[in-house]
């Protein structure tokens, strides 16, 4: 899925929060994003992968966190 297809799918599914993340990344206002690796940002795995790729293409560093580590504070 390319960038345009990803944006179109997000608009069709009304993922406004994700669209705002992409807009922030385009403006240089989002440098890094913490994501629970097992959950991602979206339930749709294909769309999730496409969104993360778009964000990375905009220069956002994706930081994958382990839920166990986050809960333990380690």
C-alpha positions in Angstrom: 0.0 0.0 0.0 1.5 3.3 -1.0 1.3 6.6 0.8 -1.8 7.9 -1.2 -3.6 4.6 -0.7 -2.8 4.7 3.0 -4.2 8.2 3.4 -7.3 7.4 1.4 -8.0 4.3 3.6 -7.5 6.3 6.8 -9.9 8.9 5.5 -12.5 6.3 4.5 -12.3 4.7 7.9 -12.3 8.0 9.8 -9.0 7.5 11.5 -8.6 11.2 12.2 -6.1 10.7 15.1 -3.8 8.8 12.8 -4.2 11.3 10.0 -3.2 14.1 12.5 -0.1 12.1 13.5 0.9 12.0 9.8 0.2 15.7 9.4 2.3 16.4 12.5 5.1 14.3 11.0 4.9 16.2 7.7 5.3 19.5 9.6 8.3 18.2 11.5 6.3 18.3 14.8 6.7 14.5 15.5 10.2 13.2 15.9 9.5 9.8 17.5 6.6 7.6 18.4 6.4 4.8 21.0 4.4 1.8 19.8 3.6 -1.4 21.7 5.0 -3.9 19.2 2.3 -6.5 19.8 -0.5 -4.0 19.4 0.6 -1.4 16.9 -1.5 1.7 16.2 -4.4 -0.1 14.4 -6.1 -3.5 14.5 -5.7 -3.8 10.7 -2.2 -5.1 10.4 -1.7 -4.2 6.8 -2.9 -0.6 7.4 -0.8 -0.4 10.6 2.3 -1.4 8.7 1.5 1.1 5.9 1.0 3.9 8.5 4.3 3.1 10.3 6.0 3.2 6.9 4.5 6.6 6.0 5.6 8.0 9.4 9.1 6.6 9.0 9.3 8.1 5.5 8.5 11.4 7.1 11.5 11.0 9.5 9.7 9.7 12.6 11.7 7.3 14.7 9.4 4.4 15.7 10.3 3.1 19.1 8.9 -0.3 19.9 8.1 -0.9 23.6 7.5 -4.1 25.3 4.3 -3.9 27.4 5.9 -6.0 30.3 8.8 -3.6 30.5 6.5 -0.5 30.4 4.4 -1.8 33.2 7.4 -2.7 35.4 9.0 0.7 34.8 12.3 -0.9 33.7 
